[in-house]
């Protein structure tokens, strides 16, 4: 049996879990110890999971913690019949997960051309990579204004993002770096809240432009998008209608999307 486990662990790292928090009946987050020597760019994802039936069961998860943090944070949905999340949601402090220590992804600064404003459009747990990006000092060196948006069905699902913004305000060094550059817009589509509607509607009807001081412009603005396939498609169409060109690690552009989390 030990030989089976040893073979399953080849190429993956074991990480001890801590600080588990269930935000809603559909979402939770947890921290893990960071392997010595593990490096990543804020916004990248890693393959994490559990050993199931003697084999590593892995899925792509954005690293929600910034690249300077001593711990790795992950933010996840709960899927009762999901092969991995049905098990992952029952993690307890002290449990171990496995991670393939080779981070990748397109939601990184290297995939974008220089600009003045950075828009981070997310739905649901798609905010995870941006939790990393907005806590990275490099973000504020590169951009004069950073706009984070998150759209969820219900008000409670916005709690993770709101807590994230508050944690920045009370951090020992981030407030000085972030200053007044960060704007957070949280909207709902089902439950009544202070701000309603999909961000695609906000862009098209001018609400976003009114909130941040101007419409999307490829000359000055850069965009990162993370969410469902339908959300990615809609935001991509809006960007391309305005003359934005999609970027990648090998050829930076005006906007980037992440498809790794979409089935």
N, C-alpha and C positions, 0 to 999 in steps of 0.2 A: 504493500500500500504506500509506503514511504517513497518507493521508486516512482510510483505513478504521480504522487504529489510533486516530487522533485522535478520530474519531466514537465509537468504542467506549469511550473514556475519559471522555466527557462525563458528568458527574454522579457519577463515582467518583474516588477518590484512590488513587495508587500508593504502596504501603508496602514498604519494604525489610525483608527477613526476617533474623532473627538467632537465635542460641541455640536451635537445634532439638534436641529430645530425644525419642527413641523409648523410651517406657516399657515397652511390651510389643509383641508382634507385631500387636496390634490397636489400640494407642493411641499418640499422640504429641502433643507440644506445641511451640509456637514463639512467639517474640516478634517484634514489628514496631515500627518507628518510629511514634510517635504524631504525626499531622498537627497542625501549629500551629493552635490555636484549636478543636480537636476536644474536645467536652465530652460526658460521659455520666454517668448515675447507676449506681452499683455494682449489678450484677445485670442490666443491660440487655444486649441483643444487637445485633449489626450484621450486615449482609449483606456477606460477603467471598467472594473467589474468584479466578479466573484469567481471562485473555483466551483464549478457545478459538474457533478458526475466525473470528477477527475480532470476536467478541462477548464481553461479560462473562458468565461462568458463575458465578452467585452463590448462596450458601446462607446460612441463618441460623446464626450462631455466637455463643454467649455470650462476652462479654469477661471473661476470667478475672482480669485484673489489676484492682486497685482504682482508683477514679476519680482518685486523686491521683498515680498512677504516670506516669512519663515514657514508658513503653513500653506497648504493647498486647500482652496474652498471650492465646493461644487454645489450647484443649485439644480434640483431635479423635479420633474413631475412624478406623480404616482399613477401607475397603470396596473390595475388589479391582475390582469391576465398577461402583462408584459413579461417576457422571458427574464429580463434583468430587473426592471423596476419593481416587479411584484416581490422580489427578494430584497432589493436594495433599500426599500422604504422601511424595512424592519431592522435596520442597522442599530446597534447599541454601542455606546462609548466603550472603546477597547477592542471592538471587532476589527478585522483587517479586510481591506479590499486589495485588488491587484491593479497595477497600472503598467501599461507599456510606455516606458520612459522616452518616447520620441514625439514631442508635441509638434503639431502642424496647424495650418489654418490660414484663411485669407483676411480675417477681420483684424488686420495689423497695420501699423503705420507704413510699413515698407511697401504695401500694396496700393498706397494712395500718393498722388502727386501733392506737392505743397499747396496749402490753402489757408484761408483765414477763419472759416467756420467749419466745425465738424458736427454733422448730424448723425445721431445714433438712434435708428428706428428699431424698436423691438415690440414683440407681443409675447405675453406669458413668460416662460422661462428663457426666452430668447434674450432677456436682459443680462444673462450670465456673463457672456464675454465682455459686455460693456461695463459690468461691475469691476472688471479688471482694468479696462481702458481708462475709465474716469478716475481711477486711483493711481494712475501712472504719471509721474511728473513730466515725462516726455510729451504727453498729450498737450499739456499747457505751454510747453516750449514751442510746439509746432502750430498751435491754433490760438487765436484771440478769443474765440467763443466756442463753447461746447454745449450742444443741445441734446439731452437724453430724453427720448420719449418711450413710454411703455403703455400699451393698450391691453387690457384684460376684460374679461366678461364682468367680473364682480369687484367691488371695492376692496374686499379682503385680499384679493390676489395681488393688489398693488403694494401690500405691506412690505415685502422684501425690498422693493425699490426705494420706498420711503425711508426704511431703516438704513439702507445703504447711504442715502444722502445725509441723514443725520449723523451717521458714523464718520463721514468726511468732515463735517463741521466741528466735531469734538476730537478729531485726531490730533496727535502731538505736532505734526509738521504739515499735513495736507492743507489746512485752511490758508496758510501763507502762500502756498503754491497755487491753489485753485482760485483764491480770491473771489471775485464776482464773475468769473468766466463761465461757470457751470449753470445751466438752466435745466430744470427737470419738469417735464410735462407728462402727467399721468392721466389717462382717460379710461372710461369703461364703455362697453357696448351693450350690456344687458341691464345691470343694476344702475339706478339713478345715482349720479355723483356730481361734484362741482364741475367736472369737465367730461363731456360725453362725446362719443363718436370715434370712428376709425381715423388713424392719422392720414390715410390717403384722402379722406374727405376734408380733413383740416387743410391739407396742402392745396387741394383743388378749389375750395371755397374761400381761401385767403386767411383762415383763422391762424394757421401756423405763421404765415408772414407777419400778421399783426402782432403775434406774441413774441417774435424774436427779431423784428426789425427788418424784414425783407424776405422776398420769395427766394426759393432755391435758384442758385445761379452757378453754372459750372466754372465760371471765371474765378469765383472766390470760395465756393463751398465744396466740401467733401462729405461723402455719405457712407455709412456702414449699416447693413440691414441684417437682422436675424429674427426668424420666426417660422411660421408654417410655409409650406410650398406656395399656397395661394397668396399669402402676404408677401413673400419674396417676389412673386410674379407681378403683383400689383405695384409694388414700390419700384421695381425695376422698370416697368413700363413708364411710370411717371418720370423717373430719372432720365430715361432715354428720350422721352418726349421733349425734355428741356435741354437736350444736347449733352448729357453726361455720358461718359464712356466708362464701361466696366473695367476695373483693374485686376491685377493679380500680383503675386510675389515677383514674377519674372517681368511683368510689364505694368507698372503702376498706372492707375487711372483716376477717374473722378468719384467712382463708387465701387463698393465691394459687397458681396453677399456670401453667406455660408450655407452650403447645401448638405454638409456632413451629417446634420441632425435630422434630416427629412427622409422618411422611408420612401 
